[in-house]
Amino acid sequence: MPDMCDVTFLVGKEKTPVHGVKVIMATRSRYLYQLLLQHQKKSSLEQAKTKKSKTIKDSVSPRKLIINVPDYQTRDFETFLKFVHSGKANLDFNNVIGLLCASVEFGFTDLRTACMQFIQRYQSQGHGQALLDLAWTYQHKRPAQKLICQLSSVTR
């Protein structure tokens, strides 16, 4: 429900809007708290610059915080934010690498553990090459790089 949310992430190259609630995210992760605070301060400074030309009536309505997240796929980041808000996530073959990267980047050890267990289980079923192919999607992220090294040595 975008109307109830106070932060919008513009995700991926397409800048797809994904909505969230700041207070929930800030209480779940110190990193998210710092990220939101940093962007809130930046937004406030920009508003202060433009406030001089606006009337008080115009400045009363709060603006939503907008944060660019260019290096995640939309479906993965949506699943991640659902986890942040609810504590639950549906891991599947297509989103596990993105969720692993997000869990490490944003400090969610319980999600990281679940992702690693899913990957190990999938790898033990003989799907190491398929996981390796998916890991290249996030080759710019450290967890994916580690996974690529690990899976490359096993699948050779």
Phi and psi restraints in degrees (value plus and minus 20) as a CYANA .aco file:
   2 PRO   PHI     -76.6   -36.6
   2 PRO   PSI     -51.1   -11.1
   3 ASP   PHI     -85.8   -45.8
   3 ASP   PSI     -47.4    -7.4
   4 MET   PHI    -109.4   -69.4
   4 MET   PSI     -25.8    14.2
   5 CYS   PHI    -116.0   -76.0
   5 CYS   PSI     131.7   171.7
   6 ASP   PHI    -140.9  -100.9
   6 ASP   PSI     -10.7    29.3
   7 VAL   PHI    -161.8  -121.8
   7 VAL   PSI     119.6   159.6
   8 THR   PHI    -144.3  -104.3
   8 THR   PSI     106.6   146.6
   9 PHE   PHI    -118.2   -78.2
   9 PHE   PSI     110.5   150.5
  10 LEU   PHI    -116.9   -76.9
  10 LEU   PSI      86.0   126.0
  11 VAL   PHI    -122.9   -82.9
  11 VAL   PSI     117.2   157.2
  12 GLY   PHI      55.8    95.8
  12 GLY   PSI    -195.9  -155.9
  13 LYS   PHI     -87.4   -47.4
  13 LYS   PSI     -48.4    -8.4
  14 GLU   PHI     -99.9   -59.9
  14 GLU   PSI     -31.6     8.4
  15 LYS   PHI      36.0    76.0
  15 LYS   PSI      29.8    69.8
  16 THR   PHI     -92.1   -52.1
  16 THR   PSI     108.9   148.9
  17 PRO   PHI     -92.6   -52.6
  17 PRO   PSI     109.9   149.9
  18 VAL   PHI    -148.3  -108.3
  18 VAL   PSI     105.2   145.2
  19 HIS   PHI    -120.9   -80.9
  19 HIS   PSI     132.0   172.0
  20 GLY   PHI    -172.6  -132.6
  20 GLY   PSI     155.3   195.3
  21 VAL   PHI    -134.2   -94.2
  21 VAL   PSI      99.1   139.1
  22 LYS   PHI     -77.0   -37.0
  22 LYS   PSI     -67.4   -27.4
  23 VAL   PHI     -83.5   -43.5
  23 VAL   PSI     -56.2   -16.2
  24 ILE   PHI     -87.5   -47.5
  24 ILE   PSI     -67.7   -27.7
  25 MET   PHI     -84.0   -44.0
  25 MET   PSI     -61.4   -21.4
  26 ALA   PHI     -85.8   -45.8
  26 ALA   PSI     -53.7   -13.7
  27 THR   PHI     -98.9   -58.9
  27 THR   PSI     -40.2    -0.2
  28 ARG   PHI    -106.5   -66.5
  28 ARG   PSI     -43.1    -3.1
  29 SER   PHI    -171.6  -131.6
  29 SER   PSI     109.8   149.8
  30 ARG   PHI     -83.2   -43.2
  30 ARG   PSI     -58.1   -18.1
  31 TYR   PHI     -85.2   -45.2
  31 TYR   PSI     -64.8   -24.8
  32 LEU   PHI     -83.4   -43.4
  32 LEU   PSI     -58.5   -18.5
  33 TYR   PHI     -77.8   -37.8
  33 TYR   PSI     -67.6   -27.6
  34 GLN   PHI     -85.1   -45.1
  34 GLN   PSI     -61.2   -21.2
  35 LEU   PHI     -81.5   -41.5
  35 LEU   PSI     -67.6   -27.6
  36 LEU   PHI     -84.3   -44.3
  36 LEU   PSI     -62.6   -22.6
  37 LEU   PHI     -82.5   -42.5
  37 LEU   PSI     -64.1   -24.1
  38 GLN   PHI     -80.5   -40.5
  38 GLN   PSI     -67.1   -27.1
  39 HIS   PHI     -90.6   -50.6
  39 HIS   PSI     -51.7   -11.7
  40 GLN   PHI     -85.4   -45.4
  40 GLN   PSI     -63.2   -23.2
  41 LYS   PHI     -84.1   -44.1
  41 LYS   PSI     -63.2   -23.2
  42 LYS   PHI     -81.5   -41.5
  42 LYS   PSI     -64.2   -24.2
  43 SER   PHI     -84.5   -44.5
  43 SER   PSI     -60.4   -20.4
  44 SER   PHI     -84.0   -44.0
  44 SER   PSI     -59.9   -19.9
  45 LEU   PHI     -84.0   -44.0
  45 LEU   PSI     -61.5   -21.5
  46 GLU   PHI     -85.3   -45.3
  46 GLU   PSI     -59.1   -19.1
  47 GLN   PHI     -86.6   -46.6
  47 GLN   PSI     -57.7   -17.7
  48 ALA   PHI     -83.8   -43.8
  48 ALA   PSI     -55.8   -15.8
  49 LYS   PHI     -86.9   -46.9
  49 LYS   PSI     -59.9   -19.9
  50 THR   PHI    -106.6   -66.6
  50 THR   PSI     -34.3     5.7
  51 LYS   PHI     -85.6   -45.6
  51 LYS   PSI     -50.0   -10.0
  52 LYS   PHI     -78.0   -38.0
  52 LYS   PSI     -51.9   -11.9
  53 SER   PHI    -113.7   -73.7
  53 SER   PSI     -24.8    15.2
  54 LYS   PHI    -124.9   -84.9
  54 LYS   PSI     140.0   180.0
  55 THR   PHI    -103.3   -63.3
  55 THR   PSI     145.3   185.3
  56 ILE   PHI     -82.7   -42.7
  56 ILE   PSI     -56.6   -16.6
  57 LYS   PHI     -79.3   -39.3
  57 LYS   PSI     -60.1   -20.1
  58 ASP   PHI     -89.5   -49.5
  58 ASP   PSI     -51.2   -11.2
  59 SER   PHI    -107.1   -67.1
  59 SER   PSI     -24.6    15.4
  60 VAL   PHI     -90.1   -50.1
  60 VAL   PSI     -58.2   -18.2
  61 SER   PHI     -91.7   -51.7
  61 SER   PSI     106.8   146.8
  62 PRO   PHI     -92.4   -52.4
  62 PRO   PSI     122.8   162.8
  63 ARG   PHI    -117.1   -77.1
  63 ARG   PSI     127.2   167.2
  64 LYS   PHI     -93.1   -53.1
  64 LYS   PSI     125.1   165.1
  65 LEU   PHI     -98.4   -58.4
  65 LEU   PSI     114.2   154.2
  66 ILE   PHI    -140.8  -100.8
  66 ILE   PSI     107.7   147.7
  67 ILE   PHI    -148.7  -108.7
  67 ILE   PSI     108.7   148.7
  68 ASN   PHI    -102.3   -62.3
  68 ASN   PSI     112.8   152.8
  69 VAL   PHI    -150.9  -110.9
  69 VAL   PSI      59.8    99.8
  70 PRO   PHI     -97.5   -57.5
  70 PRO   PSI     -37.2     2.8
  71 ASP   PHI    -123.3   -83.3
  71 ASP   PSI       4.0    44.0
  72 TYR   PHI    -147.9  -107.9
  72 TYR   PSI     131.0   171.0
  73 GLN   PHI     -98.2   -58.2
  73 GLN   PSI     124.7   164.7
  74 THR   PHI     -76.5   -36.5
  74 THR   PSI     -68.8   -28.8
  75 ARG   PHI     -82.6   -42.6
  75 ARG   PSI     -55.6   -15.6
  76 ASP   PHI     -89.0   -49.0
  76 ASP   PSI     -62.8   -22.8
  77 PHE   PHI     -90.8   -50.8
  77 PHE   PSI     -54.3   -14.3
  78 GLU   PHI     -81.6   -41.6
  78 GLU   PSI     -65.1   -25.1
  79 THR   PHI     -83.4   -43.4
  79 THR   PSI     -60.2   -20.2
  80 PHE   PHI     -81.8   -41.8
  80 PHE   PSI     -66.6   -26.6
  81 LEU   PHI     -85.7   -45.7
  81 LEU   PSI     -53.5   -13.5
  82 LYS   PHI     -81.7   -41.7
  82 LYS   PSI     -59.6   -19.6
  83 PHE   PHI     -84.8   -44.8
  83 PHE   PSI     -63.8   -23.8
  84 VAL   PHI     -78.7   -38.7
  84 VAL   PSI     -62.4   -22.4
  85 HIS   PHI     -98.7   -58.7
  85 HIS   PSI     -53.0   -13.0
  86 SER   PHI    -134.5   -94.5
  86 SER   PSI     -38.3     1.7
  87 GLY   PHI      62.3   102.3
  87 GLY   PSI     -13.2    26.8
  88 LYS   PHI    -148.4  -108.4
  88 LYS   PSI     125.2   165.2
  89 ALA   PHI    -166.7  -126.7
  89 ALA   PSI     123.3   163.3
  90 ASN   PHI    -114.3   -74.3
  90 ASN   PSI      81.5   121.5
  91 LEU   PHI     -98.7   -58.7
  91 LEU   PSI     116.9   156.9
  92 ASP   PHI    -164.3  -124.3
  92 ASP   PSI     153.4   193.4
  93 PHE   PHI     -76.6   -36.6
  93 PHE   PSI     -56.8   -16.8
  94 ASN   PHI     -99.0   -59.0
  94 ASN   PSI     -43.2    -3.2
  95 ASN   PHI    -131.9   -91.9
  95 ASN   PSI     -25.8    14.2
  96 VAL   PHI     -84.4   -44.4
  96 VAL   PSI     -55.9   -15.9
  97 ILE   PHI     -89.7   -49.7
  97 ILE   PSI     -64.8   -24.8
  98 GLY   PHI     -82.1   -42.1
  98 GLY   PSI     -60.9   -20.9
  99 LEU   PHI     -87.9   -47.9
  99 LEU   PSI     -56.9   -16.9
 100 LEU   PHI     -80.5   -40.5
 100 LEU   PSI     -68.3   -28.3
 101 CYS   PHI     -82.0   -42.0
 101 CYS   PSI     -63.9   -23.9
 102 ALA   PHI     -85.8   -45.8
 102 ALA   PSI     -59.0   -19.0
 103 SER   PHI     -84.0   -44.0
 103 SER   PSI     -57.1   -17.1
 104 VAL   PHI     -93.7   -53.7
 104 VAL   PSI     -67.1   -27.1
 105 GLU   PHI     -82.0   -42.0
 105 GLU   PSI     -59.0   -19.0
 106 PHE   PHI    -122.7   -82.7
 106 PHE   PSI     -14.7    25.3
 107 GLY   PHI      57.8    97.8
 107 GLY   PSI      23.4    63.4
 108 PHE   PHI    -131.8   -91.8
 108 PHE   PSI      67.7   107.7
 109 THR   PHI     -85.1   -45.1
 109 THR   PSI     -54.0   -14.0
 110 ASP   PHI     -86.3   -46.3
 110 ASP   PSI     -58.8   -18.8
 111 LEU   PHI     -90.2   -50.2
 111 LEU   PSI     -58.6   -18.6
 112 ARG   PHI     -79.9   -39.9
 112 ARG   PSI     -65.7   -25.7
 113 THR   PHI     -80.3   -40.3
 113 THR   PSI     -65.1   -25.1
 114 ALA   PHI     -82.7   -42.7
 114 ALA   PSI     -61.3   -21.3
 115 CYS   PHI     -83.9   -43.9
 115 CYS   PSI     -64.3   -24.3
 116 MET   PHI     -84.8   -44.8
 116 MET   PSI     -59.8   -19.8
 117 GLN   PHI     -84.4   -44.4
 117 GLN   PSI     -60.5   -20.5
 118 PHE   PHI     -82.5   -42.5
 118 PHE   PSI     -65.5   -25.5
 119 ILE   PHI     -83.4   -43.4
 119 ILE   PSI     -64.6   -24.6
 120 GLN   PHI     -82.7   -42.7
 120 GLN   PSI     -61.6   -21.6
 121 ARG   PHI     -85.0   -45.0
 121 ARG   PSI     -63.9   -23.9
 122 TYR   PHI     -85.6   -45.6
 122 TYR   PSI     -60.2   -20.2
 123 GLN   PHI     -85.0   -45.0
 123 GLN   PSI     -60.7   -20.7
 124 SER   PHI     -87.3   -47.3
 124 SER   PSI     -38.7     1.3
 125 GLN   PHI    -108.0   -68.0
 125 GLN   PSI     -14.0    26.0
 126 GLY   PHI      70.6   110.6
 126 GLY   PSI      -0.5    39.5
 127 HIS   PHI    -127.0   -87.0
 127 HIS   PSI       8.0    48.0
 128 GLY   PHI     -80.2   -40.2
 128 GLY   PSI     -61.8   -21.8
 129 GLN   PHI     -85.1   -45.1
 129 GLN   PSI     -60.2   -20.2
 130 ALA   PHI     -85.1   -45.1
 130 ALA   PSI     -59.8   -19.8
 131 LEU   PHI     -84.6   -44.6
 131 LEU   PSI     -61.1   -21.1
 132 LEU   PHI     -80.1   -40.1
 132 LEU   PSI     -64.5   -24.5
 133 ASP   PHI     -79.8   -39.8
 133 ASP   PSI     -62.0   -22.0
 134 LEU   PHI     -88.7   -48.7
 134 LEU   PSI     -54.7   -14.7
 135 ALA   PHI     -82.2   -42.2
 135 ALA   PSI     -48.2    -8.2
 136 TRP   PHI     -84.1   -44.1
 136 TRP   PSI     -41.5    -1.5
 137 THR   PHI     -79.3   -39.3
 137 THR   PSI     -54.9   -14.9
 138 TYR   PHI    -133.5   -93.5
 138 TYR   PSI      15.5    55.5
 139 GLN   PHI     -80.6   -40.6
 139 GLN   PSI     -39.3     0.7
 140 HIS   PHI    -102.0   -62.0
 140 HIS   PSI     -26.8    13.2
 141 LYS   PHI    -121.2   -81.2
 141 LYS   PSI     117.9   157.9
 142 ARG   PHI     -77.0   -37.0
 142 ARG   PSI     -66.4   -26.4
 143 PRO   PHI     -80.0   -40.0
 143 PRO   PSI     -58.0   -18.0
 144 ALA   PHI     -88.6   -48.6
 144 ALA   PSI     -57.0   -17.0
 145 GLN   PHI     -81.8   -41.8
 145 GLN   PSI     -63.8   -23.8
 146 LYS   PHI     -82.8   -42.8
 146 LYS   PSI     -61.7   -21.7
 147 LEU   PHI     -85.9   -45.9
 147 LEU   PSI     -59.6   -19.6
 148 ILE   PHI     -80.9   -40.9
 148 ILE   PSI     -64.5   -24.5
 149 CYS   PHI     -82.6   -42.6
 149 CYS   PSI     -65.2   -25.2
 150 GLN   PHI     -83.4   -43.4
 150 GLN   PSI     -68.9   -28.9
 151 LEU   PHI     -90.7   -50.7
 151 LEU   PSI     -52.5   -12.5
 152 SER   PHI     -84.8   -44.8
 152 SER   PSI     -59.3   -19.3
 153 SER   PHI     -91.7   -51.7
 153 SER   PSI     -48.9    -8.9
 154 VAL   PHI    -102.1   -62.1
 154 VAL   PSI     -59.5   -19.5
 155 THR   PHI    -103.0   -63.0
 155 THR   PSI     -27.0    13.0
